[in-house]
Amino acid sequence: MTATVAFAREVDVLVVGAGPAGLAAATAAANSGAEVLVLDDNSAAGGQIWRNGIDISKKSGSSLRSKTIAEFQRSEAEVLYGRAVFDAPHAKTLRTYCEASGEIETYVWKRLILATGARERFLPFPGWTLPGVFGAGGLQALVKGGYSVAGRRIVVAGTGPLLLAIAVYLQDAGAEIVAVAEQASLSALVPFAAGLLGQPSKLLQGARYRAALGNVPYQTGCWPVAAEANTALRAVRLTDGNETWTEPCDLLACGFHLVPNTELAVMLGCALAGDFVAVNDTQKTSQEPIYCVGEPTGIAGLDAALVQGRIAGLAATDKLDEATALYGLRDREQSFGRRLDRAFTLRPELLNLAQPDTIVCRCEDVRYKQLQPYSTWTDAKLQTRCGMGPCQGRICGPAVQTLFGWRNTSVRPPLFPIPLAALTTSASTTSHEITELQETL
Ligand SMILES: Cc1cc2nc3c(=O)[nH]c(=O)nc-3n(C[C@H](O)[C@H](O)[C@H](O)COP(=O)(O)OP(=O)(O)OC[C@H]3O[C@@H](n4cnc5c(N)ncnc54)[C@H](O)[C@@H]3O)c2cc1C
């Protein structure tokens, strides 16, 4: 079946992702004179960290946020929200599903910058799918969207620097933080903190978060082994490897650092280096002329995402001298990412948390014991439907990779579930017309 589409539009520079990296890339490219369009699947720009959108009149403690957004708004770059890029049916063509109109739109680009960010890693343990157990960043996002945690007792657990930031955010929203359980050991975290002496603003931020939590225990070398519920969550079982104890709570916010959103890059044929999209000095991928910035190229935080975005925006508009001037800053920020990886490496004990009956794929209700007979992700998928539900393996894929070492080797459209009605009823431009548009570029 040849799908028809609502309309097709051509742009010089198309940016996918309106998080910090995408906004910085779009600003730099637009200021170089290119026509720039940014697409994002969220209902507002800002990505994960500035999820409340890019209204700078809104109260925010971050001057970096205000500066980045003000620069973006001063530029001629345009942003469209609520558009999930799900397909690349032809060369230099992407298709989005627009939630508001229910239609499929087609964008034809000369240069493409992928800034698709990252998501949390979930690891299965008994009870992790119970109501009241959230991803740490997921709960933060819900609270930003209006969900109330006032008066709720919350255990924050998992790994990564975001745990502290999220615990403080939830506390500021009125929650009582019972404990922060960080699986990394103190001996891994001390060199990480010492390495931050060269980046005092990050050290200071960490210290501020810790101070804001006051007497809340920040337990290193400590991880969840089970969540317990009657009708609602009532406690989390934590361990330090020697002792195991019960922390009564109403909610568990649990995330094991971040995994990059590389699916679109892979679908476009961009090579990976390990888990990340491989890029050269200008942030260009193995596919000409596709650039990639921010978390898909390495989990290194906000400052790295911003400078990578600027480099790609400049390089994509042939401002190579200005891009080169930023390499030193970019390399310093990326070294922070490498230190993060070392400090927050997952401990082997986490691979044994899932019990035979523990659900691994929550979309398709696939349990750990159902996956054990298989030796590849493809076999397991075909026989159990693991990873074939609405999340398309975004949640169970990284878990399965961590538990079994299986990688998802094929990424196919649609990247996100698209209503069949949209594919069959959106009509005004055909794939024949898209080919004509491509020929004009
Ligand atoms: C859940 C979560 C919470 C976080 N909270 C914090 C925090 O509180 N403090 C902090 O310092 N850092 C936080 N971070 C880390 C922060 O996101 C990074 O440090 C950095 O800002 C990433 O910027 P980015 O532009 O690379 O990605 P992001 O900010 O993730 O932006 C990527 C954007 O691309 C969009 N996108 C992805 N794929 C598609 C597609 N196919 N079609 C259309 N749009 C797409 C996403 O919806 C998103 O808006 C969080 C990360 C996550 C995953």
Ligand as a Chemical Component Dictionary entry (heavy atoms), coordinates in Angstrom:
data_LIG
# 
_chem_comp.id                   LIG 
_chem_comp.type                 NON-POLYMER 
_chem_comp.pdbx_formal_charge   0 
_chem_comp.three_letter_code    LIG 
# 
loop_
_chem_comp_atom.comp_id 
_chem_comp_atom.atom_id 
_chem_comp_atom.alt_atom_id 
_chem_comp_atom.type_symbol 
_chem_comp_atom.charge 
_chem_comp_atom.model_Cartn_x 
_chem_comp_atom.model_Cartn_y 
_chem_comp_atom.model_Cartn_z 
_chem_comp_atom.pdbx_ordinal 
LIG C1  C1  C 0 13.239 11.599 31.815 1  
LIG C2  C2  C 0 14.401 12.558 31.880 2  
LIG C3  C3  C 0 14.410 13.575 32.829 3  
LIG C4  C4  C 0 15.492 14.454 32.893 4  
LIG N1  N1  N 0 15.484 15.431 33.861 5  
LIG C5  C5  C 0 16.556 16.246 33.975 6  
LIG C6  C6  C 0 16.632 17.218 35.027 7  
LIG O1  O1  O 0 15.715 17.359 35.817 8  
LIG N2  N2  N 0 17.750 17.975 35.120 9  
LIG C7  C7  C 0 18.802 17.824 34.245 10 
LIG O2  O2  O 0 19.813 18.508 34.381 11 
LIG N3  N3  N 0 18.746 16.942 33.239 12 
LIG C8  C8  C 0 17.667 16.140 33.088 13 
LIG N4  N4  N 0 17.648 15.195 32.104 14 
LIG C9  C9  C 0 18.797 15.090 31.209 15 
LIG C10 C10 C 0 18.678 16.117 30.094 16 
LIG O3  O3  O 0 17.601 15.737 29.289 17 
LIG C11 C11 C 0 19.956 16.163 29.275 18 
LIG O4  O4  O 0 21.023 16.496 30.092 19 
LIG C12 C12 C 0 19.967 17.162 28.128 20 
LIG O5  O5  O 0 19.326 18.329 28.457 21 
LIG C13 C13 C 0 19.447 16.493 26.894 22 
LIG O6  O6  O 0 19.160 17.396 25.866 23 
LIG P1  P1  P 0 18.775 16.836 24.435 24 
LIG O7  O7  O 0 18.360 18.001 23.639 25 
LIG O8  O8  O 0 19.883 15.970 23.931 26 
LIG O9  O9  O 0 17.552 15.823 24.656 27 
LIG P2  P2  P 0 16.048 16.023 25.149 28 
LIG O10 O10 O 0 15.922 17.119 26.105 29 
LIG O11 O11 O 0 15.615 14.665 25.581 30 
LIG O12 O12 O 0 15.256 16.427 23.828 31 
LIG C14 C14 C 0 14.973 15.516 22.794 32 
LIG C15 C15 C 0 13.633 15.870 22.189 33 
LIG O13 O13 O 0 13.450 15.124 20.997 34 
LIG C16 C16 C 0 12.114 14.671 20.955 35 
LIG N5  N5  N 0 12.066 13.494 20.066 36 
LIG C17 C17 C 0 12.742 12.333 20.208 37 
LIG N6  N6  N 0 12.469 11.508 19.185 38 
LIG C18 C18 C 0 11.595 12.164 18.383 39 
LIG C19 C19 C 0 10.923 11.827 17.169 40 
LIG N7  N7  N 0 11.115 10.656 16.549 41 
LIG N8  N8  N 0 10.064 12.736 16.627 42 
LIG C20 C20 C 0 9.878  13.956 17.201 43 
LIG N9  N9  N 0 10.490 14.327 18.354 44 
LIG C21 C21 C 0 11.341 13.437 18.929 45 
LIG C22 C22 C 0 11.799 14.358 22.410 46 
LIG O14 O14 O 0 10.418 14.318 22.678 47 
LIG C23 C23 C 0 12.475 15.529 23.105 48 
LIG O15 O15 O 0 11.609 16.631 23.240 49 
LIG C24 C24 C 0 16.579 14.310 31.998 50 
LIG C25 C25 C 0 16.566 13.298 31.041 51 
LIG C26 C26 C 0 15.485 12.423 30.969 52 
LIG C27 C27 C 0 15.490 11.334 29.913 53 
# 
loop_
_chem_comp_bond.comp_id 
_chem_comp_bond.atom_id_1 
_chem_comp_bond.atom_id_2 
_chem_comp_bond.value_order 
_chem_comp_bond.pdbx_ordinal 
LIG C1  C2  SING 1  
LIG C2  C3  SING 2  
LIG C2  C26 DOUB 3  
LIG C3  C4  DOUB 4  
LIG C4  N1  SING 5  
LIG C4  C24 SING 6  
LIG N1  C5  DOUB 7  
LIG C5  C6  SING 8  
LIG C5  C8  SING 9  
LIG C6  O1  DOUB 10 
LIG C6  N2  SING 11 
LIG N2  C7  SING 12 
LIG C7  O2  DOUB 13 
LIG C7  N3  SING 14 
LIG N3  C8  DOUB 15 
LIG C8  N4  SING 16 
LIG N4  C9  SING 17 
LIG N4  C24 SING 18 
LIG C9  C10 SING 19 
LIG C10 O3  SING 20 
LIG C10 C11 SING 21 
LIG C11 O4  SING 22 
LIG C11 C12 SING 23 
LIG C12 O5  SING 24 
LIG C12 C13 SING 25 
LIG C13 O6  SING 26 
LIG O6  P1  SING 27 
LIG P1  O7  DOUB 28 
LIG P1  O8  SING 29 
LIG P1  O9  SING 30 
LIG O9  P2  SING 31 
LIG P2  O10 DOUB 32 
LIG P2  O11 SING 33 
LIG P2  O12 SING 34 
LIG O12 C14 SING 35 
LIG C14 C15 SING 36 
LIG C15 O13 SING 37 
LIG C15 C23 SING 38 
LIG O13 C16 SING 39 
LIG C16 N5  SING 40 
LIG C16 C22 SING 41 
LIG N5  C17 SING 42 
LIG N5  C21 SING 43 
LIG C17 N6  DOUB 44 
LIG N6  C18 SING 45 
LIG C18 C19 SING 46 
LIG C18 C21 DOUB 47 
LIG C19 N7  SING 48 
LIG C19 N8  DOUB 49 
LIG N8  C20 SING 50 
LIG C20 N9  DOUB 51 
LIG N9  C21 SING 52 
LIG C22 O14 SING 53 
LIG C22 C23 SING 54 
LIG C23 O15 SING 55 
LIG C24 C25 DOUB 56 
LIG C25 C26 SING 57 
LIG C26 C27 SING 58 
# 
